[in-house]
Amino acid sequence: MADDKKQEELITQVKQQIEMLLNDNSVPRNVKTALDDAKKALGQEGSYSVRSSTATYKVDEVSNDINLPPYARTVIWNILSLLESVKD
C-alpha cells in the first residue's frame, strides 16, 4: 500500500513538471503535444509500469528536439528519470 502511494507521488511530480512546460510559451507546439499525450497516459487506468512506459515513449520522442530551450530539455530529462523509477 505504501508502495502505491510512492508511485502516485512520482506520477504527480511528473504531471506537475509536464504542466509547467505546457504553460511555457517557449516550448514548441510539437513538444507540448507529446507532453500532453504523456500526461493523459499517466492519468489512465492500468498498471503503473504500462502508464509510465507509454508516457516515457511520448516524452522520449521529443527529448532531442532541436527547437527545445536548454532548460526545458533539462526538465524533460528529469521527467524521464522520474518515469524510469515508476514501477508496479
NUVEX-905169 format. One record per atom (N, C-alpha, C, CB): residue in three letters; atom name; x, y, z; residue number from 0. Coordinates in nm, 3 decimals. Glycine has a CB too. Example, Ala and Ser with C-alpha at 12.3 -4.5 7.8 and 13.67 -1.06 7.14 Angstrom:
2
PT residuo atomo      xx      yy      zz num
PT     ALA     N   1.319  -0.569   0.780   0
PT     ALA    CA   1.230  -0.450   0.780   0
PT     ALA     C   1.320  -0.330   0.780   0
PT     ALA    CB   1.131  -0.447   0.905   0
PT     SER     N   1.285  -0.225   0.708   1
PT     SER    CA   1.367  -0.106   0.714   1
PT     SER     C   1.290   0.003   0.787   1
PT     SER    CB   1.408  -0.060   0.572   1
END
This chain:
88
PT residuo atomo      xx      yy      zz num
PT     MET     N   0.082  -0.119   0.000   0
PT     MET    CA   0.000   0.000   0.000   0
PT     MET     C   0.087   0.126   0.000   0
PT     MET    CB  -0.093  -0.001   0.120   0
PT     ALA     N   0.190   0.127   0.082   1
PT     ALA    CA   0.281   0.242   0.086   1
PT     ALA     C   0.351   0.259  -0.048   1
PT     ALA    CB   0.385   0.226   0.198   1
PT     ASP     N   0.373   0.145  -0.116   2
PT     ASP    CA   0.437   0.148  -0.246   2
PT     ASP     C   0.349   0.220  -0.349   2
PT     ASP    CB   0.469   0.006  -0.293   2
PT     ASP     N   0.218   0.193  -0.345   3
PT     ASP    CA   0.125   0.260  -0.435   3
PT     ASP     C   0.128   0.411  -0.412   3
PT     ASP    CB  -0.018   0.205  -0.416   3
PT     LYS     N   0.134   0.449  -0.287   4
PT     LYS    CA   0.138   0.592  -0.253   4
PT     LYS     C   0.264   0.656  -0.311   4
PT     LYS    CB   0.134   0.612  -0.099   4
PT     LYS     N   0.376   0.586  -0.303   5
PT     LYS    CA   0.503   0.637  -0.358   5
PT     LYS     C   0.493   0.653  -0.510   5
PT     LYS    CB   0.620   0.542  -0.321   5
PT     GLN     N   0.432   0.554  -0.576   6
PT     GLN    CA   0.417   0.559  -0.721   6
PT     GLN     C   0.326   0.676  -0.761   6
PT     GLN    CB   0.359   0.426  -0.775   6
PT     GLU     N   0.219   0.695  -0.687   7
PT     GLU    CA   0.128   0.807  -0.715   7
PT     GLU     C   0.198   0.941  -0.696   7
PT     GLU    CB   0.003   0.799  -0.625   7
PT     GLU     N   0.283   0.950  -0.595   8
PT     GLU    CA   0.359   1.074  -0.572   8
PT     GLU     C   0.454   1.102  -0.688   8
PT     GLU    CB   0.438   1.065  -0.439   8
PT     LEU     N   0.520   0.998  -0.738   9
PT     LEU    CA   0.609   1.015  -0.853   9
PT     LEU     C   0.531   1.063  -0.975   9
PT     LEU    CB   0.682   0.883  -0.885   9
PT     ILE     N   0.417   1.002  -0.999  10
PT     ILE    CA   0.334   1.041  -1.113  10
PT     ILE     C   0.285   1.184  -1.098  10
PT     ILE    CB   0.213   0.945  -1.127  10
PT     THR     N   0.250   1.223  -0.976  11
PT     THR    CA   0.207   1.361  -0.951  11
PT     THR     C   0.320   1.459  -0.980  11
PT     THR    CB   0.158   1.376  -0.805  11
PT     GLN     N   0.441   1.424  -0.939  12
PT     GLN    CA   0.558   1.510  -0.968  12
PT     GLN     C   0.578   1.525  -1.117  12
PT     GLN    CB   0.685   1.452  -0.903  12
PT     VAL     N   0.568   1.415  -1.189  13
PT     VAL    CA   0.585   1.418  -1.335  13
PT     VAL     C   0.478   1.507  -1.398  13
PT     VAL    CB   0.578   1.275  -1.395  13
PT     LYS     N   0.353   1.489  -1.355  14
PT     LYS    CA   0.244   1.570  -1.411  14
PT     LYS     C   0.266   1.719  -1.384  14
PT     LYS    CB   0.109   1.525  -1.351  14
PT     GLN     N   0.316   1.753  -1.266  15
PT     GLN    CA   0.342   1.894  -1.234  15
PT     GLN     C   0.450   1.951  -1.326  15
PT     GLN    CB   0.384   1.909  -1.086  15
PT     GLN     N   0.555   1.874  -1.350  16
PT     GLN    CA   0.662   1.923  -1.438  16
PT     GLN     C   0.613   1.934  -1.582  16
PT     GLN    CB   0.784   1.830  -1.430  16
PT     ILE     N   0.532   1.838  -1.624  17
PT     ILE    CA   0.475   1.846  -1.760  17
PT     ILE     C   0.388   1.971  -1.771  17
PT     ILE    CB   0.391   1.718  -1.792  17
PT     GLU     N   0.307   1.995  -1.670  18
PT     GLU    CA   0.217   2.112  -1.670  18
PT     GLU     C   0.297   2.242  -1.681  18
PT     GLU    CB   0.130   2.113  -1.543  18
PT     MET     N   0.409   2.247  -1.611  19
PT     MET    CA   0.495   2.366  -1.615  19
PT     MET     C   0.543   2.391  -1.760  19
PT     MET    CB   0.617   2.348  -1.519  19
PT     LEU     N   0.584   2.285  -1.829  20
PT     LEU    CA   0.631   2.300  -1.968  20
PT     LEU     C   0.515   2.333  -2.062  20
PT     LEU    CB   0.701   2.172  -2.014  20
PT     LEU     N   0.397   2.276  -2.035  21
PT     LEU    CA   0.281   2.305  -2.120  21
PT     LEU     C   0.242   2.452  -2.113  21
PT     LEU    CB   0.162   2.217  -2.080  21
PT     ASN     N   0.268   2.516  -1.999  22
PT     ASN    CA   0.234   2.657  -1.982  22
PT     ASN     C   0.345   2.753  -2.024  22
PT     ASN    CB   0.198   2.683  -1.837  22
PT     ASP     N   0.452   2.699  -2.078  23
PT     ASP    CA   0.567   2.780  -2.119  23
PT     ASP     C   0.557   2.812  -2.268  23
PT     ASP    CB   0.700   2.707  -2.087  23
PT     ASN     N   0.557   2.940  -2.301  24
PT     ASN    CA   0.542   2.982  -2.442  24
PT     ASN     C   0.664   2.952  -2.528  24
PT     ASN    CB   0.514   3.129  -2.448  24
PT     SER     N   0.780   2.924  -2.468  25
PT     SER    CA   0.899   2.898  -2.548  25
PT     SER     C   0.913   2.752  -2.589  25
PT     SER    CB   1.022   2.941  -2.471  25
PT     VAL     N   0.825   2.666  -2.537  26
PT     VAL    CA   0.829   2.524  -2.573  26
PT     VAL     C   0.751   2.505  -2.703  26
PT     VAL    CB   0.770   2.434  -2.457  26
PT     PRO     N   0.813   2.440  -2.803  27
PT     PRO    CA   0.747   2.421  -2.933  27
PT     PRO     C   0.616   2.340  -2.922  27
PT     PRO    CB   0.842   2.350  -3.029  27
PT     ARG     N   0.526   2.366  -3.015  28
PT     ARG    CA   0.394   2.303  -3.013  28
PT     ARG     C   0.402   2.150  -3.021  28
PT     ARG    CB   0.311   2.356  -3.129  28
PT     ASN     N   0.492   2.097  -3.105  29
PT     ASN    CA   0.501   1.952  -3.117  29
PT     ASN     C   0.546   1.887  -2.986  29
PT     ASN    CB   0.598   1.914  -3.230  29
PT     VAL     N   0.630   1.957  -2.912  30
PT     VAL    CA   0.675   1.907  -2.782  30
PT     VAL     C   0.558   1.911  -2.683  30
PT     VAL    CB   0.794   1.990  -2.729  30
PT     LYS     N   0.481   2.019  -2.686  31
PT     LYS    CA   0.365   2.030  -2.598  31
PT     LYS     C   0.264   1.920  -2.627  31
PT     LYS    CB   0.299   2.167  -2.613  31
PT     THR     N   0.244   1.887  -2.754  32
PT     THR    CA   0.151   1.781  -2.791  32
PT     THR     C   0.196   1.648  -2.732  32
PT     THR    CB   0.138   1.770  -2.944  32
PT     ALA     N   0.325   1.618  -2.745  33
PT     ALA    CA   0.379   1.492  -2.690  33
PT     ALA     C   0.368   1.490  -2.538  33
PT     ALA    CB   0.526   1.473  -2.733  33
PT     LEU     N   0.396   1.604  -2.475  34
PT     LEU    CA   0.386   1.612  -2.328  34
PT     LEU     C   0.242   1.595  -2.282  34
PT     LEU    CB   0.442   1.746  -2.277  34
PT     ASP     N   0.149   1.654  -2.355  35
PT     ASP    CA   0.007   1.640  -2.321  35
PT     ASP     C  -0.036   1.494  -2.335  35
PT     ASP    CB  -0.080   1.731  -2.411  35
PT     ASP     N   0.009   1.426  -2.441  36
PT     ASP    CA  -0.021   1.283  -2.459  36
PT     ASP     C   0.035   1.201  -2.343  36
PT     ASP    CB   0.036   1.233  -2.594  36
PT     ALA     N   0.156   1.236  -2.300  37
PT     ALA    CA   0.219   1.165  -2.188  37
PT     ALA     C   0.139   1.186  -2.060  37
PT     ALA    CB   0.364   1.214  -2.168  37
PT     LYS     N   0.095   1.308  -2.039  38
PT     LYS    CA   0.016   1.340  -1.919  38
PT     LYS     C  -0.115   1.261  -1.919  38
PT     LYS    CB  -0.014   1.492  -1.911  38
PT     LYS     N  -0.179   1.251  -2.035  39
PT     LYS    CA  -0.303   1.174  -2.047  39
PT     LYS     C  -0.277   1.026  -2.019  39
PT     LYS    CB  -0.364   1.191  -2.187  39
PT     ALA     N  -0.165   0.974  -2.069  40
PT     ALA    CA  -0.129   0.833  -2.046  40
PT     ALA     C  -0.111   0.806  -1.898  40
PT     ALA    CB  -0.001   0.796  -2.123  40
PT     LEU     N  -0.052   0.900  -1.826  41
PT     LEU    CA  -0.031   0.883  -1.683  41
PT     LEU     C  -0.162   0.885  -1.605  41
PT     LEU    CB   0.062   0.991  -1.630  41
PT     GLY     N  -0.263   0.951  -1.659  42
PT     GLY    CA  -0.391   0.963  -1.592  42
PT     GLY     C  -0.486   0.847  -1.617  42
PT     GLY    CB  -0.455   1.089  -1.631  42
PT     GLN     N  -0.449   0.757  -1.707  43
PT     GLN    CA  -0.538   0.647  -1.741  43
PT     GLN     C  -0.534   0.538  -1.633  43
PT     GLN    CB  -0.499   0.587  -1.877  43
PT     GLU     N  -0.632   0.449  -1.643  44
PT     GLU    CA  -0.635   0.333  -1.554  44
PT     GLU     C  -0.531   0.232  -1.603  44
PT     GLU    CB  -0.779   0.268  -1.549  44
PT     GLY     N  -0.489   0.146  -1.513  45
PT     GLY    CA  -0.394   0.041  -1.551  45
PT     GLY     C  -0.273   0.040  -1.461  45
PT     GLY    CB  -0.351   0.060  -1.695  45
PT     SER     N  -0.183  -0.049  -1.490  46
PT     SER    CA  -0.065  -0.064  -1.405  46
PT     SER     C   0.028   0.057  -1.420  46
PT     SER    CB   0.010  -0.193  -1.439  46
PT     TYR     N   0.104   0.081  -1.315  47
PT     TYR    CA   0.197   0.195  -1.316  47
PT     TYR     C   0.301   0.178  -1.426  47
PT     TYR    CB   0.266   0.209  -1.179  47
PT     SER     N   0.348   0.056  -1.444  48
PT     SER    CA   0.456   0.036  -1.542  48
PT     SER     C   0.408   0.062  -1.685  48
PT     SER    CB   0.511  -0.107  -1.532  48
PT     VAL     N   0.286   0.023  -1.717  49
PT     VAL    CA   0.232   0.047  -1.852  49
PT     VAL     C   0.212   0.197  -1.874  49
PT     VAL    CB   0.098  -0.029  -1.873  49
PT     ARG     N   0.154   0.263  -1.774  50
PT     ARG    CA   0.131   0.407  -1.786  50
PT     ARG     C   0.262   0.483  -1.801  50
PT     ARG    CB   0.054   0.459  -1.664  50
PT     SER     N   0.361   0.448  -1.719  51
PT     SER    CA   0.489   0.519  -1.726  51
PT     SER     C   0.564   0.486  -1.854  51
PT     SER    CB   0.575   0.485  -1.604  51
PT     SER     N   0.552   0.362  -1.902  52
PT     SER    CA   0.619   0.326  -2.028  52
PT     SER     C   0.562   0.404  -2.146  52
PT     SER    CB   0.606   0.175  -2.055  52
PT     THR     N   0.430   0.416  -2.148  53
PT     THR    CA   0.365   0.493  -2.255  53
PT     THR     C   0.409   0.639  -2.249  53
PT     THR    CB   0.211   0.482  -2.244  53
PT     ALA     N   0.409   0.695  -2.129  54
PT     ALA    CA   0.450   0.834  -2.112  54
PT     ALA     C   0.596   0.852  -2.149  54
PT     ALA    CB   0.425   0.881  -1.967  54
PT     THR     N   0.681   0.758  -2.108  55
PT     THR    CA   0.824   0.765  -2.140  55
PT     THR     C   0.845   0.769  -2.291  55
PT     THR    CB   0.900   0.645  -2.079  55
PT     TYR     N   0.773   0.683  -2.362  56
PT     TYR    CA   0.784   0.677  -2.508  56
PT     TYR     C   0.750   0.812  -2.570  56
PT     TYR    CB   0.692   0.567  -2.565  56
PT     LYS     N   0.640   0.871  -2.524  57
PT     LYS    CA   0.596   1.000  -2.579  57
PT     LYS     C   0.698   1.111  -2.551  57
PT     LYS    CB   0.459   1.040  -2.521  57
PT     VAL     N   0.747   1.117  -2.428  58
PT     VAL    CA   0.841   1.224  -2.390  58
PT     VAL     C   0.976   1.203  -2.457  58
PT     VAL    CB   0.858   1.228  -2.236  58
PT     ASP     N   1.019   1.079  -2.465  59
PT     ASP    CA   1.149   1.049  -2.526  59
PT     ASP     C   1.154   1.089  -2.673  59
PT     ASP    CB   1.181   0.900  -2.511  59
PT     GLU     N   1.040   1.079  -2.741  60
PT     GLU    CA   1.031   1.117  -2.883  60
PT     GLU     C   1.077   1.261  -2.906  60
PT     GLU    CB   0.888   1.101  -2.933  60
PT     VAL     N   1.049   1.350  -2.811  61
PT     VAL    CA   1.077   1.492  -2.831  61
PT     VAL     C   1.194   1.543  -2.746  61
PT     VAL    CB   0.954   1.573  -2.799  61
PT     SER     N   1.259   1.454  -2.673  62
PT     SER    CA   1.365   1.499  -2.581  62
PT     SER     C   1.484   1.560  -2.653  62
PT     SER    CB   1.411   1.383  -2.496  62
PT     ASN     N   1.502   1.528  -2.780  63
PT     ASN    CA   1.615   1.582  -2.855  63
PT     ASN     C   1.572   1.681  -2.963  63
PT     ASN    CB   1.693   1.471  -2.919  63
PT     ASP     N   1.453   1.735  -2.948  64
PT     ASP    CA   1.403   1.834  -3.044  64
PT     ASP     C   1.499   1.953  -3.050  64
PT     ASP    CB   1.260   1.882  -3.006  64
PT     ILE     N   1.539   1.991  -3.169  65
PT     ILE    CA   1.638   2.096  -3.189  65
PT     ILE     C   1.588   2.233  -3.140  65
PT     ILE    CB   1.676   2.105  -3.338  65
PT     ASN     N   1.457   2.253  -3.141  66
PT     ASN    CA   1.399   2.382  -3.101  66
PT     ASN     C   1.368   2.393  -2.952  66
PT     ASN    CB   1.273   2.406  -3.179  66
PT     LEU     N   1.402   2.290  -2.878  67
PT     LEU    CA   1.373   2.289  -2.735  67
PT     LEU     C   1.472   2.376  -2.659  67
PT     LEU    CB   1.377   2.145  -2.680  67
PT     PRO     N   1.423   2.470  -2.578  68
PT     PRO    CA   1.515   2.552  -2.499  68
PT     PRO     C   1.595   2.463  -2.402  68
PT     PRO    CB   1.437   2.662  -2.419  68
PT     PRO     N   1.720   2.498  -2.375  69
PT     PRO    CA   1.806   2.413  -2.291  69
PT     PRO     C   1.747   2.379  -2.154  69
PT     PRO    CB   1.939   2.480  -2.270  69
PT     TYR     N   1.686   2.475  -2.087  70
PT     TYR    CA   1.629   2.445  -1.954  70
PT     TYR     C   1.513   2.347  -1.966  70
PT     TYR    CB   1.582   2.575  -1.884  70
PT     ALA     N   1.434   2.358  -2.076  71
PT     ALA    CA   1.321   2.267  -2.096  71
PT     ALA     C   1.372   2.125  -2.122  71
PT     ALA    CB   1.233   2.315  -2.215  71
PT     ARG     N   1.483   2.114  -2.192  72
PT     ARG    CA   1.544   1.983  -2.216  72
PT     ARG     C   1.584   1.919  -2.082  72
PT     ARG    CB   1.668   1.996  -2.310  72
PT     THR     N   1.638   2.001  -1.991  73
PT     THR    CA   1.676   1.952  -1.859  73
PT     THR     C   1.554   1.903  -1.782  73
PT     THR    CB   1.748   2.062  -1.779  73
PT     VAL     N   1.444   1.976  -1.790  74
PT     VAL    CA   1.320   1.935  -1.723  74
PT     VAL     C   1.271   1.803  -1.784  74
PT     VAL    CB   1.211   2.045  -1.736  74
PT     ILE     N   1.280   1.791  -1.915  75
PT     ILE    CA   1.237   1.668  -1.983  75
PT     ILE     C   1.323   1.550  -1.938  75
PT     ILE    CB   1.244   1.684  -2.136  75
PT     TRP     N   1.452   1.570  -1.927  76
PT     TRP    CA   1.540   1.462  -1.878  76
PT     TRP     C   1.502   1.424  -1.737  76
PT     TRP    CB   1.689   1.504  -1.883  76
PT     ASN     N   1.467   1.521  -1.656  77
PT     ASN    CA   1.423   1.493  -1.519  77
PT     ASN     C   1.293   1.414  -1.519  77
PT     ASN    CB   1.405   1.625  -1.440  77
PT     ILE     N   1.201   1.451  -1.608  78
PT     ILE    CA   1.075   1.378  -1.622  78
PT     ILE     C   1.103   1.233  -1.659  78
PT     ILE    CB   0.983   1.445  -1.729  78
PT     LEU     N   1.192   1.212  -1.756  79
PT     LEU    CA   1.226   1.076  -1.798  79
PT     LEU     C   1.287   0.997  -1.683  79
PT     LEU    CB   1.324   1.079  -1.917  79
PT     SER     N   1.371   1.062  -1.605  80
PT     SER    CA   1.433   0.997  -1.491  80
PT     SER     C   1.327   0.955  -1.388  80
PT     SER    CB   1.536   1.091  -1.425  80
PT     LEU     N   1.234   1.043  -1.360  81
PT     LEU    CA   1.125   1.010  -1.267  81
PT     LEU     C   1.040   0.895  -1.321  81
PT     LEU    CB   1.037   1.133  -1.241  81
PT     LEU     N   1.011   0.899  -1.449  82
PT     LEU    CA   0.928   0.794  -1.510  82
PT     LEU     C   0.997   0.657  -1.501  82
PT     LEU    CB   0.897   0.827  -1.657  82
PT     GLU     N   1.129   0.658  -1.515  83
PT     GLU    CA   1.202   0.531  -1.507  83
PT     GLU     C   1.193   0.469  -1.367  83
PT     GLU    CB   1.348   0.553  -1.544  83
PT     SER     N   1.170   0.551  -1.266  84
PT     SER    CA   1.162   0.498  -1.130  84
PT     SER     C   1.021   0.451  -1.092  84
PT     SER    CB   1.209   0.603  -1.031  84
PT     VAL     N   0.924   0.471  -1.183  85
PT     VAL    CA   0.786   0.425  -1.158  85
PT     VAL     C   0.778   0.278  -1.198  85
PT     VAL    CB   0.681   0.512  -1.236  85
PT     LYS     N   0.734   0.195  -1.104  86
PT     LYS    CA   0.713   0.053  -1.133  86
PT     LYS     C   0.593   0.003  -1.057  86
PT     LYS    CB   0.837  -0.030  -1.098  86
PT     ASP     N   0.551  -0.119  -1.090  87
PT     ASP    CA   0.436  -0.180  -1.019  87
PT     ASP     C   0.480  -0.235  -0.886  87
PT     ASP    CB   0.372  -0.293  -1.103  87
END
